Amino acid sequence: MNISEAVPLLLTFAVICLSFIMSFELLWKSRNLPPGPTPLPLLGNLLQISNGDLVKSLLKLSEKYGEVFTFYFGSRPYIMVTGYKSVKEVLVDRGDDFLARGDVPAFDVYYKNFGVAFTNNIERWRELRRFTLSTLRDFGMGKKSMEEHIQEEAQCLVAELKKTKESFFDPKVCLCKPPCNIIFTIMFGNRHDYMDEELLIVMSWIHETFFIMSSIWGKIYDMFPGIMNFMPGRHQETFRYMKKLMLYVEKRVEMNKKTLDLNNPRDYVDAFLIKMEKEKMNPKTEFHLTNLVTSTLQIFFAGVETISTTITYSLLLLLKYPDILAKVHKEIDQVIGRDRTPKVQDRHQMPFTEAVIHEVQRFIELLPLGVPRKTTRDIMYRGYSIPKHTNVFTVLSSVLKDPTCFPYPNEFNPKNFLDKNGEFQKNDAFMPLASGKRICVGEALVRMELFLFLVNILQNFNLKSAVPPEELDITPEVSGFGNIRKPYKISFVPR
């Protein structure tokens, strides 16, 4: 046998050996984990994903293996937790056992375990979260001053929509500008004109990153990051956008440094820089430039995409269900009228509108898998031995559509949040942004923005679809890290 004949045999033998070793390793790792589909070497449970729909495939697997099961992303096992009771146990009842952030490879490439949202270092997370919550409150989150700022931005949005002169257009870009400006003001101390190039380009980077991460490219990368780093594809665009966003934040931090007044912080970046100065002699401080840049970008990213996607989806659903839109219009006219500026306190007198806003968030499942967690120690869970640093996904979609918690789990119906008298009623299973200690730091801001922006729009405009309601497709265009709606066109007709 010559060398040219021997090489293919040797390669085949090497692949077989490698597959055997990895199979053995996978079986060894899974021996004390919850049950789940048998993983293949290298591929993990890739073949269990039907038609590229990860969320539906996981929910189907939960019917077979139970509310808690193991699923392999490539060679990495993730514990999948479904259903309200099980998810609540992980996020709330035993929250400290699952407090670390899980692997998100597409983000981890740039965040590298730093920042308030994506670190699995518990002490780092505690310090940064405590500081962030305190600082956001100092700059108005949950207060009257922030409400007034959102009201002003809402009026700018109304003026912008009037300029469209009832033409049909995709509202994505237009509706992204107000929440982006709110975050700009909190983080960097200024807002932008709606035609400002800087505003538009930063918005596009954020949206494209979120879209690609939620697409099939993002799913494949999360399963095989080591291989996909060297493969062409749209996932590579994510890295380019993330790099641009990191450089942009670094530039804004440098701008703040040049005009910093240690006694008069103007925004989140200023407050962080002042904290850095106070702790510059502490070698173990978490207040350094890396955590400043990554935390700022993580808050900025979440604040823009969460609100803009929810509002654009809200309008699509209201176009799809004009009877619900009519009831919201009626309630706005009765409680606020068409001249007075809407206030946050109005929602206490607007049970139907409040129910609709909650139902939108429940129905669209913005983050269907949630953001992964990791166990902080070796634990026993549901009779299984879960090692420290095991990845855990709390499948929020399974909670938001749990039939034991919502009477109409699979349809868009505000009655999911109304009692028999038509009054708004809270539901503990409502956790669109997770729950427990690691819930989104801007949750209060999200609630305020959604109400004020949406009510201002509906107070001033009738909504008109470019196609009949029955032709509108309300299923997501992509569903993975996030659910992103399909493109649609809308006309805003002054009332």
Secondary structure, 3 states (H helix, E strand, C coil): CCHHHHHHHHHHHHHHHHHHHHHHHHHHHHHHCCCCCCCECCCECHHHCHHHCHHHHHHHHHHHHCCEEEEEECCEEEEEECCHHHHHHHHHHCHHHHCEECCCHHHHHHHCCCCCCCCCCHHHHHHHHHHHHHHHHHCCCCCHHHHHHHHHHHHHHHHHHHCCCCCCECCHHHHHHHHHHHHHHHHHCCCCCCCCHHHHHHHHHHHHHHHHHHCHHHHHHHHCHHHHCCCCCCHHHHHHHHHHHHHHHHHHHHHHHHCCCCCCCCCHHHHHHHHHHHCCCCCCCCCCHHHHHHHHHHHHHHHHHHHHHHHHHHHHHHHHCHHHHHHHHHHHHHHCCCCCCCCHHHHHHCHHHHHHHHHHHHHHCCCCCCCCEECCCCEEECCEEECCCCEEEECHHHHHCCCCCCCCCCCCCHHHHECCCCCECCCCCCCCCCCCCCCCCCHHHHHHHHHHHHHHHHHHEEEEECCCHHHCCCCEEEECCCEEECCCCEEEEEC
